[in-house]
Amino acid sequence: MAIQTFERREIKFLLSAEQYEALQEVLVHYMNPDPYCVDGKTYGIYNVYYDTVNDDLIRQSIEKPYYKEKIRLRSYTSPAGPEDRVFLEIKKKIGGIVNKRRVTMTLSEAEEYIRNGTYPADNGKYIQRQVLKELDVLLERYPVMPKQYISYERAAYFGKNDGSFRLTFDRNITARRYDVALDLESYGEQLIPENARLMEVKISNSMPMWLAEQLAALKIYKTSFSKYGRAYQNEIRSRLQQKRSSLTYV
């Protein structure tokens, strides 16, 4: 079992296919592709978000409070098997700063921990115990269950002169609120247009001037976009439309 911790600002932009292609021509001068993204390749990310029966975590999140938190289970394999490696994550946002702490387990270990609080066998290291205890507190406060599946294809880049500066481009963002499990394949509704990209600028300091200039030149503007939030809001709109339709035919 391993652990990783991240703390950074994340700024999001929704790009058309044309804006994405134009920006790609500039990136080669300043960014290196992730090792998994050489020659234009992407990799898949598959997530299960946990929430309460009343969706308390996402409802609080979309109100844009100063502090918010999410619990998710992430895999880079689909469908994931019981012994495949997954990442159980706590993602917090405090005043615009994103902090992510995660523990690596097998899928079966992670699901057992969420259900019953059973620690994996190799939980002896201090920092690993600390993150699990942080999860314990959160899960005691919020009795959760799998509520949202979201997957996407990602292209990622790192700054040539600053390894902490990262750009990611997500496409085929797929969501469903049924069959919420990582051992099933990716299917569901699309959250953005077919050829669009959700770009995230992940920085610990300020945005590089060259990128700010390119965003202005290409008329790429900052947006507020939460994948889980968008999927939840789509679900609520769908329920309201169904309710209105049923009332129409009464």
N, C-alpha and C positions, 0 to 999 in steps of 0.2 A: 504494500500500500504506500503510495507516495502523495505528496501534497505540493500545491503551488498556490502562490498568493499574488494578486495583481491589484494595483491601485493607479487609476488614471482618469482622465476626462475622455468622454466619448461624444463626438459631435456627428450628427447624422445628416445625410443628404440623399435625396431620391433622384437618380439620374435616368434620362432617356437613353436609348441605345446609341444615339448620335453623340450625346454628351460623354458617354462612357468611352466610345471609340476615340474621340478627340483627346480625352484625358490620358488614355493609354499611350499616345504618342509622346507625351511629356514625361510619364513616369519612368521610362527607361533611363533617363538622365539622373534621377534622384533616388530611385527605389530599387531594391532587389526583390525578386519574387521569393515567396516562401519555398523551401525545398520541395514541398508537395505540389507546387504550382508552376513548375518550370514548363516552358513551351506552351503557355496558355491553359494548362490543366487546372481543374478545380478539384476540391475535395468536399465530401458530404459531411454535414453536421446534423445530428438527430437528437432532439430534446424532448423530454417529458417535464412539464411544469407541474409542481404540486401546489395545491391550494385547499382551503377549507370547503366544506359542503356549501357554504354561502359565498364562495369566491372572495373572501375578505382581503387576501393579499393583492389580487389584481384590482379590486375595486378601490383600495387605498392608493395603489400605484397610479392609476389614471387620474386621480385628483391632484397629482403633482405636488406631494408634500415635500418638505425639506429632507425628510428621511424616509426611505422605503426599502423593502427587501423582498427577495424572491428565492425560492428553492427549486432547483432543477437538476435533472439527471441527464447527462450528455454522453453520447456515444459517437464515434467516428466510423462505426460499422452498422450496416443495416441489411437485413434484420440482425440484431445482436443475439448471440447465444448466451447461455447461463454463465459461461466462464470467460466471456469477452470482457475486456477492460472498459469501464465507464467512469465518469467523473461526477460525483455528487457535490453540488456547488451551492454555496450561499452567495448571492449577489446583492450587494447593498449600494445604495446611492445616497450620499450625504452632501447636500449643498452642491450638487453637480459633479462631485468626485465619485467615481465608481470604484468599489473595492470588491474583489472576488476572491473567495477562499474555497479551495476544493480538495477533496480527498479522492484518491483512486481506489476503486474496488472492482470486483467482478460484478456483473449484473445481478447474479443471484444474491451476493452479499449485500449489495445496495438495497435491493427490494426487501430482504429480510430485516435490514436495519430500519428502513422506513416503517415496516409493518410492526415490528416487535421491539425495536431498540437494541437488537443484538449486534454487538461489535464484531467486525472481522477478526480473525485469529491473530493477525500480526499488528495489533494496535499498541505495541509497547513503547514506541517513541513518543517523547514528550509533546512535540508539536502536533503529531497526529492525534493524540488524546485531546489536546486543546481544541482542535477544530471539531472533533466529534462531540465534545462537551458543549461547544457553541451551538452545534446542530441540535443537541439534546434540549437545550433551553428553548430554541426556536420551535422545535416540534412539540414541546410541552405547552407552549403558548398557543400554537396553531395546530390542532389535530388535522393532518392533511391527507390527501389522497391524490392519485393521478388525475389531473383535470384538463390538460391541454398538451397536444402533440404538435411540435413545430420542427420542420426540417428545411434545409436549404443547401445550395451549392455555393461554395465560397472560393474566391481568389484572394490571396493575401500577399502583402508586400511590406518590407521593412526598409527604413531609411538607410541609405548607404553610409551616411555620416553619423547617424543616431539610431542605434538598434532598438531604442525604446519607442521610437515613432513608427506607427503601424497604420496601414490602410487596408481595409477589407471591403470586398464587393460581393454582395449576396444576391443570388437570383433563384428563381423557382422556389420562393418561400411558400411552403405548403403547410396547412394547418388543419387539424380536426379535433373535435371534442368528443369523439367516440373512438373505440379501439385505441385507447391511450396507453400504448406500450411500446417499448423499444424492440421487442422481439417480433414485431410486425413490420412489413415494408412501408415505405413512404407513399402516402396517398392522402388526398383531401382537397380543400379549396386553396386557390392561389390568392396571396395577399397583396401582390403588386402586379402590374401589367407584365405580359409574357417576356418582353425583351428589356425590361427596366432592371436597374441595379440599385440596391440599397447600399450606399457607401457609408462606412464608419471611419472617422478619423480618430485614432486612439493615441493620445498624447499625454505626457506628464508635464510638459511646459506649454509654450505657445505654439501656434500653428506656423510652419515655415512660410516665409514670404512668397516663395515661388508657387506654393499651393494656393495661398490666398489670392494671388494674382490670376492664376488659371481658373479658379472657381468664379471670379468676377467676370473674366473674359468669356467664359462659357455659359454665364448666367445660371450657375448652379447655386441654389440657395438652401440654407440650413432648414431642416424640417424636424418636427417632433414625431418620432415613429418608434413605437415599442411593438415588437412582433407579437408578444403575448397580449398586449393591450389592444392591438388592432384586431386580433382573432377574437378576443372576448367581446369587443364592441360590435363586430360583425354578427356574432351569435345573438347578442341582445337585439340588434336591429331585425334580424331574421325572426326572432320570437315575437317582436312587436308587430311585424308585418303579418305573421300567421294569425295573431290575435285579432288584428283589424279585419282580415279576410273572413275569419270565422264569424265575427260580429255582423259583417255585411250580409251574410247569407242566413242569419237568424230570422 
